[in-house]
Amino acid sequence: MKSYLTQIISVVMVFFCTVFVSLAAEEGIVSVTVLPFEDRTTGEMNTDISSTLRQTLSENKYIACVPASITLSYFQTLEPSYMWGEKKDGQKQGGIVWQFKTFPVARARATLPADFIVHGDTIGSGEGRVVNIHLREFSRSEPVRTITLTVWSEEEFMAGLETAAGRIGSWIIRAKAIDLSEELIREYLAGLIGYGDAVTELRRLADLDSSSMPVFALLLDLQKRHVVGNDRDLIETGEKVIALYDPKVGEDTRYLLSLDLDPYDITASVYERWAEWSEAIKLRKLAFQRYPFGRAAHEQKIGMAYLQQGISFEKKGRVDDAMDSFINAMTHLPEQSEPYISAKEAFERLQGHK
């Protein structure tokens, strides 16, 4: 009877936790289970630490903590101990003696589903306490982060827990930044949030993980949809994506291709609108070396940039520079095309004046 009732309780608790995690995922939110901490001094469970961490983590809009009622129910339950019976006034009487039982933390750590699990232990009390806080992904057996607090007063203890929760929240969001960013884009495309709000949130996620090329690529993809008055943002984000992009990392290239995003073209196009031809040419030549997709388009645009640069130099009286630019333009433009013919005629005209 004991094992049967325990199994029922376990199944029910896991079911509710699974439902909670699924709902959080649908909302684009990271689910976190904060387990009671093991007090190695008393041998009991400490729910004060987990409660403080849970409360602070729940203040993050991207994090949903599994309710304490679900978590605690998985640790504490009433189980039948034994049955008793007797006769009183000729009547049979009996019943079940129930036992309040606490399960070990390791049991829930292995089976309670969530994106992330926060657990740990504490040693000592009052003056002099050590708290070990572990963060791990549900699919991994080893913690991805560990924080150890050594405190000597209640004030240090509470302040340390709040700081630790903040750091844990940042780690969690950093680990899930791409998923959260993609969900933001879906919400924007569905008309659930406006452009300004989407950009603000994407920038915040990018700041949390400043080395994530995909997050900045998503931000650039969003910004390119609003080109008017957005040039400086496109330059800033585009150059960030280019700096983070590693052509040796296949995942980087596949991600840009999945978005149909060419950061070199987007950024160079802004410099061309600003008539900063040298910067545009430099970026497009870099694309030849590092991002070969769309090479034909880049080459033609390099030729057009050289042609416009030559025209600019000619207006400024820099004849030699203009002639060099026109020669470079012809090198990159298709023969017999109108821009090629224009560059050739301009070069011959200047050559005839020398």
C-alpha positions as YAML, in Angstrom:
chain: A
units: angstrom
residues:
- id: 1
  name: MET
  ca: [0.00, 0.00, 0.00]
- id: 2
  name: LYS
  ca: [2.88, 2.34, 0.79]
- id: 3
  name: SER
  ca: [4.56, 2.05, -2.57]
- id: 4
  name: TYR
  ca: [1.26, 2.30, -4.47]
- id: 5
  name: LEU
  ca: [0.23, 5.54, -2.76]
- id: 6
  name: THR
  ca: [3.71, 6.98, -3.16]
- id: 7
  name: GLN
  ca: [3.63, 6.24, -6.88]
- id: 8
  name: ILE
  ca: [0.27, 7.95, -7.26]
- id: 9
  name: ILE
  ca: [1.51, 11.07, -5.47]
- id: 10
  name: SER
  ca: [4.69, 11.11, -7.54]
- id: 11
  name: VAL
  ca: [2.78, 10.83, -10.82]
- id: 12
  name: VAL
  ca: [0.35, 13.60, -9.83]
- id: 13
  name: MET
  ca: [3.15, 15.98, -8.78]
- id: 14
  name: VAL
  ca: [5.18, 15.37, -11.92]
- id: 15
  name: PHE
  ca: [2.02, 15.86, -14.01]
- id: 16
  name: PHE
  ca: [1.30, 19.28, -12.48]
- id: 17
  name: CYS
  ca: [4.93, 20.31, -12.81]
- id: 18
  name: THR
  ca: [5.00, 19.18, -16.46]
- id: 19
  name: VAL
  ca: [1.84, 21.16, -17.21]
- id: 20
  name: PHE
  ca: [3.36, 24.25, -15.59]
- id: 21
  name: VAL
  ca: [6.59, 23.89, -17.61]
- id: 22
  name: SER
  ca: [4.63, 23.41, -20.85]
- id: 23
  name: LEU
  ca: [2.56, 26.54, -20.25]
- id: 24
  name: ALA
  ca: [5.73, 28.52, -19.50]
- id: 25
  name: ALA
  ca: [7.31, 27.30, -22.74]
- id: 26
  name: GLU
  ca: [4.26, 28.38, -24.74]
- id: 27
  name: GLU
  ca: [4.66, 31.87, -23.29]
- id: 28
  name: GLY
  ca: [8.35, 31.94, -24.24]
- id: 29
  name: ILE
  ca: [9.35, 31.87, -20.58]
- id: 30
  name: VAL
  ca: [12.12, 29.84, -18.94]
- id: 31
  name: SER
  ca: [10.86, 27.47, -16.24]
- id: 32
  name: VAL
  ca: [12.89, 27.04, -13.06]
- id: 33
  name: THR
  ca: [12.41, 24.65, -10.15]
- id: 34
  name: VAL
  ca: [13.96, 25.85, -6.88]
- id: 35
  name: LEU
  ca: [14.34, 22.88, -4.54]
- id: 36
  name: PRO
  ca: [14.52, 23.00, -0.76]
- id: 37
  name: PHE
  ca: [18.12, 23.18, 0.44]
- id: 38
  name: GLU
  ca: [19.68, 20.41, 2.50]
- id: 39
  name: ASP
  ca: [20.75, 21.61, 5.91]
- id: 40
  name: ARG
  ca: [23.77, 19.48, 6.65]
- id: 41
  name: THR
  ca: [23.92, 20.75, 10.21]
- id: 42
  name: THR
  ca: [20.45, 19.63, 11.27]
- id: 43
  name: GLY
  ca: [19.81, 17.00, 8.61]
- id: 44
  name: GLU
  ca: [16.53, 18.71, 7.66]
- id: 45
  name: MET
  ca: [15.29, 20.64, 4.65]
- id: 46
  name: ASN
  ca: [15.66, 24.41, 4.57]
- id: 47
  name: THR
  ca: [12.81, 26.13, 2.71]
- id: 48
  name: ASP
  ca: [13.75, 29.68, 3.71]
- id: 49
  name: ILE
  ca: [16.69, 29.79, 1.30]
- id: 50
  name: SER
  ca: [14.70, 28.33, -1.58]
- id: 51
  name: SER
  ca: [11.82, 30.73, -0.87]
- id: 52
  name: THR
  ca: [14.10, 33.78, -1.04]
- id: 53
  name: LEU
  ca: [15.73, 32.59, -4.26]
- id: 54
  name: ARG
  ca: [12.36, 31.74, -5.80]
- id: 55
  name: GLN
  ca: [10.90, 35.15, -4.95]
- id: 56
  name: THR
  ca: [13.86, 37.06, -6.43]
- id: 57
  name: LEU
  ca: [14.02, 34.91, -9.57]
- id: 58
  name: SER
  ca: [10.27, 35.34, -10.13]
- id: 59
  name: GLU
  ca: [10.77, 39.10, -10.46]
- id: 60
  name: ASN
  ca: [12.48, 38.45, -13.82]
- id: 61
  name: LYS
  ca: [9.84, 38.66, -16.56]
- id: 62
  name: TYR
  ca: [11.48, 35.85, -18.53]
- id: 63
  name: ILE
  ca: [11.55, 33.36, -15.66]
- id: 64
  name: ALA
  ca: [8.65, 31.33, -14.24]
- id: 65
  name: CYS
  ca: [9.40, 29.44, -11.04]
- id: 66
  name: VAL
  ca: [7.50, 26.24, -10.33]
- id: 67
  name: PRO
  ca: [5.20, 27.06, -7.37]
- id: 68
  name: ALA
  ca: [6.50, 26.02, -3.98]
- id: 69
  name: SER
  ca: [3.32, 24.04, -3.32]
- id: 70
  name: ILE
  ca: [4.13, 21.68, -6.20]
- id: 71
  name: THR
  ca: [7.78, 21.36, -5.26]
- id: 72
  name: LEU
  ca: [7.19, 20.80, -1.54]
- id: 73
  name: SER
  ca: [4.43, 18.27, -2.18]
- id: 74
  name: TYR
  ca: [7.00, 16.19, -3.97]
- id: 75
  name: PHE
  ca: [9.22, 16.09, -0.88]
- id: 76
  name: GLN
  ca: [6.69, 15.75, 1.91]
- id: 77
  name: THR
  ca: [3.80, 13.34, 2.04]
- id: 78
  name: LEU
  ca: [1.72, 11.27, 4.42]
- id: 79
  name: GLU
  ca: [2.22, 7.55, 4.04]
- id: 80
  name: PRO
  ca: [0.44, 4.68, 5.82]
- id: 81
  name: SER
  ca: [2.67, 3.15, 8.48]
- id: 82
  name: TYR
  ca: [0.60, 0.24, 9.75]
- id: 83
  name: MET
  ca: [-2.96, -0.81, 10.45]
- id: 84
  name: TRP
  ca: [-4.34, -1.38, 13.93]
- id: 85
  name: GLY
  ca: [-7.44, -3.06, 15.27]
- id: 86
  name: GLU
  ca: [-9.19, -3.80, 18.59]
- id: 87
  name: LYS
  ca: [-12.51, -4.65, 20.14]
- id: 88
  name: LYS
  ca: [-14.34, -2.09, 22.24]
- id: 89
  name: ASP
  ca: [-17.77, -2.73, 23.72]
- id: 90
  name: GLY
  ca: [-17.97, -5.79, 21.56]
- id: 91
  name: GLN
  ca: [-17.39, -3.77, 18.39]
- id: 92
  name: LYS
  ca: [-14.38, -4.15, 16.13]
- id: 93
  name: GLN
  ca: [-12.44, -0.93, 15.64]
- id: 94
  name: GLY
  ca: [-9.35, -0.16, 13.66]
- id: 95
  name: GLY
  ca: [-7.61, 2.28, 11.41]
- id: 96
  name: ILE
  ca: [-4.38, 3.34, 9.74]
- id: 97
  name: VAL
  ca: [-1.47, 5.02, 11.46]
- id: 98
  name: TRP
  ca: [-0.10, 7.64, 9.09]
- id: 99
  name: GLN
  ca: [3.53, 8.67, 8.93]
- id: 100
  name: PHE
  ca: [4.81, 12.08, 7.78]
- id: 101
  name: LYS
  ca: [7.67, 11.31, 5.42]
- id: 102
  name: THR
  ca: [10.32, 13.49, 3.80]
- id: 103
  name: PHE
  ca: [12.02, 12.40, 0.59]
- id: 104
  name: PRO
  ca: [15.65, 13.22, -0.25]
- id: 105
  name: VAL
  ca: [16.39, 16.17, -2.51]
- id: 106
  name: ALA
  ca: [18.18, 13.98, -5.04]
- id: 107
  name: ARG
  ca: [14.90, 12.26, -5.85]
- id: 108
  name: ALA
  ca: [13.22, 15.44, -7.07]
- id: 109
  name: ARG
  ca: [16.38, 16.74, -8.69]
- id: 110
  name: ALA
  ca: [16.32, 13.73, -10.97]
- id: 111
  name: THR
  ca: [12.64, 13.70, -11.88]
- id: 112
  name: LEU
  ca: [10.95, 17.10, -11.48]
- id: 113
  name: PRO
  ca: [10.92, 18.65, -14.98]
- id: 114
  name: ALA
  ca: [11.92, 22.26, -15.67]
- id: 115
  name: ASP
  ca: [14.37, 24.04, -17.95]
- id: 116
  name: PHE
  ca: [16.64, 24.70, -14.99]
- id: 117
  name: ILE
  ca: [16.98, 23.34, -11.45]
- id: 118
  name: VAL
  ca: [18.32, 25.37, -8.52]
- id: 119
  name: HIS
  ca: [19.41, 23.32, -5.51]
- id: 120
  name: GLY
  ca: [22.09, 23.27, -2.86]
- id: 121
  name: ASP
  ca: [22.99, 22.86, 0.79]
- id: 122
  name: THR
  ca: [23.88, 24.90, 3.84]
- id: 123
  name: ILE
  ca: [26.19, 24.29, 6.78]
- id: 124
  name: GLY
  ca: [26.15, 26.20, 10.05]
- id: 125
  name: SER
  ca: [23.70, 28.69, 11.50]
- id: 126
  name: GLY
  ca: [23.62, 32.12, 13.07]
- id: 127
  name: GLU
  ca: [27.14, 33.52, 12.98]
- id: 128
  name: GLY
  ca: [29.07, 31.62, 10.37]
- id: 129
  name: ARG
  ca: [27.18, 29.93, 7.59]
- id: 130
  name: VAL
  ca: [28.18, 28.49, 4.22]
- id: 131
  name: VAL
  ca: [25.61, 28.13, 1.44]
- id: 132
  name: ASN
  ca: [26.35, 26.26, -1.79]
- id: 133
  name: ILE
  ca: [23.93, 27.12, -4.63]
- id: 134
  name: HIS
  ca: [23.95, 25.00, -7.77]
- id: 135
  name: LEU
  ca: [22.29, 25.75, -11.10]
- id: 136
  name: ARG
  ca: [21.90, 23.03, -13.67]
- id: 137
  name: GLU
  ca: [19.90, 22.33, -16.77]
- id: 138
  name: PHE
  ca: [17.33, 19.59, -16.34]
- id: 139
  name: SER
  ca: [18.92, 17.50, -19.09]
- id: 140
  name: ARG
  ca: [22.37, 17.61, -17.49]
- id: 141
  name: SER
  ca: [23.62, 15.78, -14.43]
- id: 142
  name: GLU
  ca: [26.32, 18.26, -13.49]
- id: 143
  name: PRO
  ca: [25.74, 21.87, -12.39]
- id: 144
  name: VAL
  ca: [26.50, 24.53, -15.01]
- id: 145
  name: ARG
  ca: [27.15, 27.14, -12.32]
- id: 146
  name: THR
  ca: [27.88, 27.07, -8.59]
- id: 147
  name: ILE
  ca: [27.88, 29.95, -6.12]
- id: 148
  name: THR
  ca: [29.29, 29.57, -2.62]
- id: 149
  name: LEU
  ca: [28.31, 32.13, 0.02]
- id: 150
  name: THR
  ca: [30.16, 32.50, 3.30]
- id: 151
  name: VAL
  ca: [28.25, 34.85, 5.61]
- id: 152
  name: TRP
  ca: [28.62, 35.95, 9.22]
- id: 153
  name: SER
  ca: [25.35, 37.73, 9.87]
- id: 154
  name: GLU
  ca: [21.69, 37.60, 8.90]
- id: 155
  name: GLU
  ca: [22.07, 40.82, 6.90]
- id: 156
  name: GLU
  ca: [24.97, 39.36, 4.91]
- id: 157
  name: PHE
  ca: [22.97, 36.18, 4.45]
- id: 158
  name: MET
  ca: [19.92, 37.88, 2.93]
- id: 159
  name: ALA
  ca: [21.97, 40.27, 0.79]
- id: 160
  name: GLY
  ca: [24.09, 37.38, -0.46]
- id: 161
  name: LEU
  ca: [21.02, 35.35, -1.44]
- id: 162
  name: GLU
  ca: [19.51, 38.24, -3.41]
- id: 163
  name: THR
  ca: [22.81, 38.85, -5.23]
- id: 164
  name: ALA
  ca: [23.15, 35.15, -5.99]
- id: 165
  name: ALA
  ca: [19.59, 35.02, -7.36]
- id: 166
  name: GLY
  ca: [20.38, 37.96, -9.65]
- id: 167
  name: ARG
  ca: [23.46, 36.22, -10.99]
- id: 168
  name: ILE
  ca: [21.58, 32.98, -11.48]
- id: 169
  name: GLY
  ca: [18.83, 34.84, -13.36]
- id: 170
  name: SER
  ca: [21.41, 36.39, -15.70]
- id: 171
  name: TRP
  ca: [23.01, 33.00, -16.37]
- id: 172
  name: ILE
  ca: [19.63, 31.47, -17.13]
- id: 173
  name: ILE
  ca: [18.62, 34.23, -19.54]
- id: 174
  name: ARG
  ca: [22.03, 34.11, -21.22]
- id: 175
  name: ALA
  ca: [21.64, 30.38, -21.78]
- id: 176
  name: LYS
  ca: [18.17, 30.88, -23.26]
- id: 177
  name: ALA
  ca: [18.78, 34.22, -25.00]
- id: 178
  name: ILE
  ca: [18.42, 32.83, -28.53]
- id: 179
  name: ASP
  ca: [15.14, 31.05, -27.75]
- id: 180
  name: LEU
  ca: [13.73, 34.15, -26.06]
- id: 181
  name: SER
  ca: [14.86, 36.39, -28.93]
- id: 182
  name: GLU
  ca: [13.24, 34.15, -31.53]
- id: 183
  name: GLU
  ca: [10.02, 34.18, -29.53]
- id: 184
  name: LEU
  ca: [10.11, 38.00, -29.48]
- id: 185
  name: ILE
  ca: [10.42, 38.06, -33.27]
- id: 186
  name: ARG
  ca: [7.44, 35.72, -33.58]
- id: 187
  name: GLU
  ca: [5.39, 37.98, -31.29]
- id: 188
  name: TYR
  ca: [6.36, 41.02, -33.37]
- id: 189
  name: LEU
  ca: [5.46, 39.32, -36.66]
- id: 190
  name: ALA
  ca: [2.13, 38.26, -35.14]
- id: 191
  name: GLY
  ca: [1.41, 41.87, -34.18]
- id: 192
  name: LEU
  ca: [1.45, 41.13, -30.45]
- id: 193
  name: ILE
  ca: [4.15, 43.72, -29.70]
- id: 194
  name: GLY
  ca: [5.28, 46.87, -31.48]
- id: 195
  name: TYR
  ca: [8.59, 47.50, -33.20]
- id: 196
  name: GLY
  ca: [9.96, 49.76, -30.47]
- id: 197
  name: ASP
  ca: [9.18, 47.29, -27.68]
- id: 198
  name: ALA
  ca: [10.65, 44.41, -29.67]
- id: 199
  name: VAL
  ca: [13.89, 46.31, -30.33]
- id: 200
  name: THR
  ca: [14.18, 47.33, -26.67]
- id: 201
  name: GLU
  ca: [13.74, 43.75, -25.45]
- id: 202
  name: LEU
  ca: [16.12, 42.34, -28.05]
- id: 203
  name: ARG
  ca: [18.77, 44.85, -27.05]
- id: 204
  name: ARG
  ca: [18.34, 43.87, -23.41]
- id: 205
  name: LEU
  ca: [18.80, 40.21, -24.29]
- id: 206
  name: ALA
  ca: [21.80, 41.06, -26.45]
- id: 207
  name: ASP
  ca: [23.36, 42.95, -23.54]
- id: 208
  name: LEU
  ca: [22.94, 39.86, -21.35]
- id: 209
  name: ASP
  ca: [24.89, 37.80, -23.87]
- id: 210
  name: SER
  ca: [27.12, 40.22, -25.75]
- id: 211
  name: SER
  ca: [28.96, 37.36, -27.48]
- id: 212
  name: SER
  ca: [25.88, 35.78, -29.06]
- id: 213
  name: MET
  ca: [25.97, 36.32, -32.82]
- id: 214
  name: PRO
  ca: [22.45, 34.88, -33.35]
- id: 215
  name: VAL
  ca: [20.83, 37.36, -30.92]
- id: 216
  name: PHE
  ca: [22.46, 40.34, -32.65]
- id: 217
  name: ALA
  ca: [21.55, 38.82, -36.04]
- id: 218
  name: LEU
  ca: [17.89, 38.71, -34.96]
- id: 219
  name: LEU
  ca: [18.12, 42.33, -33.85]
- id: 220
  name: LEU
  ca: [19.61, 43.31, -37.23]
- id: 221
  name: ASP
  ca: [16.93, 41.33, -39.04]
- id: 222
  name: LEU
  ca: [14.28, 43.29, -37.14]
- id: 223
  name: GLN
  ca: [15.95, 46.66, -37.71]
- id: 224
  name: LYS
  ca: [16.31, 46.13, -41.46]
- id: 225
  name: ARG
  ca: [12.51, 46.04, -41.69]
- id: 226
  name: HIS
  ca: [12.46, 49.72, -40.67]
- id: 227
  name: VAL
  ca: [15.21, 51.25, -42.78]
- id: 228
  name: VAL
  ca: [13.92, 54.84, -42.79]
- id: 229
  name: GLY
  ca: [15.72, 56.84, -40.09]
- id: 230
  name: ASN
  ca: [17.39, 53.70, -38.83]
- id: 231
  name: ASP
  ca: [20.80, 53.93, -40.48]
- id: 232
  name: ARG
  ca: [22.92, 54.41, -37.36]
- id: 233
  name: ASP
  ca: [21.26, 51.43, -35.64]
- id: 234
  name: LEU
  ca: [21.87, 49.31, -38.74]
- id: 235
  name: ILE
  ca: [25.55, 50.32, -38.78]
- id: 236
  name: GLU
  ca: [26.00, 49.59, -35.06]
- id: 237
  name: THR
  ca: [24.24, 46.22, -35.09]
- id: 238
  name: GLY
  ca: [25.56, 45.17, -38.49]
- id: 239
  name: GLU
  ca: [29.18, 45.78, -37.48]
- id: 240
  name: LYS
  ca: [28.55, 43.87, -34.24]
- id: 241
  name: VAL
  ca: [27.25, 40.86, -36.17]
- id: 242
  name: ILE
  ca: [30.22, 41.03, -38.55]
- id: 243
  name: ALA
  ca: [32.65, 41.17, -35.61]
- id: 244
  name: LEU
  ca: [31.01, 38.15, -33.90]
- id: 245
  name: TYR
  ca: [30.55, 36.09, -37.07]
- id: 246
  name: ASP
  ca: [33.07, 33.29, -37.43]
- id: 247
  name: PRO
  ca: [33.07, 31.68, -40.90]
- id: 248
  name: LYS
  ca: [34.77, 28.61, -39.41]
- id: 249
  name: VAL
  ca: [31.72, 27.98, -37.22]
- id: 250
  name: GLY
  ca: [29.17, 26.31, -39.43]
- id: 251
  name: GLU
  ca: [26.31, 27.14, -37.05]
- id: 252
  name: ASP
  ca: [26.95, 30.88, -37.51]
- id: 253
  name: THR
  ca: [26.69, 30.63, -41.29]
- id: 254
  name: ARG
  ca: [23.62, 28.40, -41.16]
- id: 255
  name: TYR
  ca: [21.89, 30.81, -38.80]
- id: 256
  name: LEU
  ca: [22.49, 33.81, -41.08]
- id: 257
  name: LEU
  ca: [21.31, 31.83, -44.08]
- id: 258
  name: SER
  ca: [18.16, 30.73, -42.22]
- id: 259
  name: LEU
  ca: [17.32, 34.40, -41.74]
- id: 260
  name: ASP
  ca: [18.30, 35.25, -45.33]
- id: 261
  name: LEU
  ca: [20.52, 37.87, -43.70]
- id: 262
  name: ASP
  ca: [23.71, 39.34, -45.13]
- id: 263
  name: PRO
  ca: [25.16, 41.71, -42.52]
- id: 264
  name: TYR
  ca: [27.87, 42.87, -44.93]
- id: 265
  name: ASP
  ca: [25.33, 43.98, -47.52]
- id: 266
  name: ILE
  ca: [23.06, 45.69, -44.96]
- id: 267
  name: THR
  ca: [25.93, 47.61, -43.39]
- id: 268
  name: ALA
  ca: [27.65, 48.49, -46.67]
- id: 269
  name: SER
  ca: [24.33, 49.74, -48.07]
- id: 270
  name: VAL
  ca: [24.13, 52.32, -45.29]
- id: 271
  name: TYR
  ca: [27.64, 53.57, -46.05]
- id: 272
  name: GLU
  ca: [26.61, 53.82, -49.71]
- id: 273
  name: ARG
  ca: [23.59, 55.92, -48.76]
- id: 274
  name: TRP
  ca: [25.98, 58.14, -46.83]
- id: 275
  name: ALA
  ca: [28.33, 58.30, -49.88]
- id: 276
  name: GLU
  ca: [31.12, 56.81, -47.77]
- id: 277
  name: TRP
  ca: [32.36, 54.72, -50.64]
- id: 278
  name: SER
  ca: [35.64, 53.55, -49.14]
- id: 279
  name: GLU
  ca: [33.88, 52.01, -46.12]
- id: 280
  name: ALA
  ca: [31.31, 50.32, -48.34]
- id: 281
  name: ILE
  ca: [33.99, 48.89, -50.62]
- id: 282
  name: LYS
  ca: [36.02, 47.62, -47.66]
- id: 283
  name: LEU
  ca: [33.03, 45.77, -46.22]
- id: 284
  name: ARG
  ca: [32.02, 44.20, -49.51]
- id: 285
  name: LYS
  ca: [35.56, 43.00, -50.14]
- id: 286
  name: LEU
  ca: [35.56, 41.51, -46.64]
- id: 287
  name: ALA
  ca: [32.37, 39.67, -47.53]
- id: 288
  name: PHE
  ca: [34.24, 38.08, -50.45]
- id: 289
  name: GLN
  ca: [36.70, 36.55, -47.99]
- id: 290
  name: ARG
  ca: [34.40, 35.60, -45.13]
- id: 291
  name: TYR
  ca: [30.84, 35.28, -46.46]
- id: 292
  name: PRO
  ca: [30.81, 34.00, -50.07]
- id: 293
  name: PHE
  ca: [27.03, 33.85, -50.39]
- id: 294
  name: GLY
  ca: [25.76, 36.53, -52.75]
- id: 295
  name: ARG
  ca: [29.24, 37.11, -54.13]
- id: 296
  name: ALA
  ca: [27.98, 38.19, -57.58]
- id: 297
  name: ALA
  ca: [25.79, 40.90, -56.04]
- id: 298
  name: HIS
  ca: [28.66, 42.12, -53.87]
- id: 299
  name: GLU
  ca: [31.00, 42.31, -56.83]
- id: 300
  name: GLN
  ca: [28.61, 44.40, -58.88]
- id: 301
  name: LYS
  ca: [27.98, 46.72, -55.93]
- id: 302
  name: ILE
  ca: [31.73, 47.10, -55.42]
- id: 303
  name: GLY
  ca: [31.94, 48.22, -59.05]
- id: 304
  name: MET
  ca: [29.09, 50.69, -58.55]
- id: 305
  name: ALA
  ca: [30.75, 52.06, -55.39]
- id: 306
  name: TYR
  ca: [34.04, 52.57, -57.28]
- id: 307
  name: LEU
  ca: [32.12, 54.34, -60.06]
- id: 308
  name: GLN
  ca: [30.44, 56.71, -57.59]
- id: 309
  name: GLN
  ca: [33.74, 57.23, -55.78]
- id: 310
  name: GLY
  ca: [35.39, 58.16, -59.08]
- id: 311
  name: ILE
  ca: [32.64, 60.68, -59.82]
- id: 312
  name: SER
  ca: [33.12, 62.20, -56.35]
- id: 313
  name: PHE
  ca: [36.89, 62.42, -56.79]
- id: 314
  name: GLU
  ca: [36.47, 64.07, -60.20]
- id: 315
  name: LYS
  ca: [34.20, 66.75, -58.74]
- id: 316
  name: LYS
  ca: [36.84, 67.48, -56.11]
- id: 317
  name: GLY
  ca: [39.55, 67.79, -58.76]
- id: 318
  name: ARG
  ca: [41.36, 64.61, -57.66]
- id: 319
  name: VAL
  ca: [41.89, 63.39, -61.22]
- id: 320
  name: ASP
  ca: [44.39, 60.60, -60.52]
- id: 321
  name: ASP
  ca: [42.24, 59.16, -57.73]
- id: 322
  name: ALA
  ca: [39.18, 59.39, -59.98]
- id: 323
  name: MET
  ca: [40.94, 57.51, -62.78]
- id: 324
  name: ASP
  ca: [42.02, 54.76, -60.37]
- id: 325
  name: SER
  ca: [38.43, 54.42, -59.14]
- id: 326
  name: PHE
  ca: [37.08, 54.20, -62.70]
- id: 327
  name: ILE
  ca: [39.62, 51.46, -63.52]
- id: 328
  name: ASN
  ca: [38.58, 49.52, -60.41]
- id: 329
  name: ALA
  ca: [34.94, 49.99, -61.34]
- id: 330
  name: MET
  ca: [35.51, 48.41, -64.76]
- id: 331
  name: THR
  ca: [37.29, 45.49, -63.06]
- id: 332
  name: HIS
  ca: [34.20, 44.59, -61.07]
- id: 333
  name: LEU
  ca: [31.37, 45.56, -63.43]
- id: 334
  name: PRO
  ca: [30.03, 43.33, -66.23]
- id: 335
  name: GLU
  ca: [31.33, 44.42, -69.62]
- id: 336
  name: GLN
  ca: [28.82, 46.19, -71.85]
- id: 337
  name: SER
  ca: [26.66, 47.07, -68.86]
- id: 338
  name: GLU
  ca: [25.69, 50.75, -68.59]
- id: 339
  name: PRO
  ca: [27.76, 51.35, -65.41]
- id: 340
  name: TYR
  ca: [30.79, 49.74, -67.09]
- id: 341
  name: ILE
  ca: [30.40, 51.95, -70.14]
- id: 342
  name: SER
  ca: [30.03, 55.04, -67.91]
- id: 343
  name: ALA
  ca: [33.22, 54.18, -66.00]
- id: 344
  name: LYS
  ca: [35.10, 53.56, -69.26]
- id: 345
  name: GLU
  ca: [33.95, 56.81, -70.83]
- id: 346
  name: ALA
  ca: [34.83, 58.77, -67.69]
- id: 347
  name: PHE
  ca: [38.30, 57.23, -67.57]
- id: 348
  name: GLU
  ca: [38.96, 57.95, -71.26]
- id: 349
  name: ARG
  ca: [37.74, 61.51, -70.87]
- id: 350
  name: LEU
  ca: [40.10, 62.20, -67.97]
- id: 351
  name: GLN
  ca: [42.93, 60.40, -69.73]
- id: 352
  name: GLY
  ca: [42.46, 62.65, -72.76]
- id: 353
  name: HIS
  ca: [42.77, 65.77, -70.59]
- id: 354
  name: LYS
  ca: [46.13, 64.75, -69.15]
...
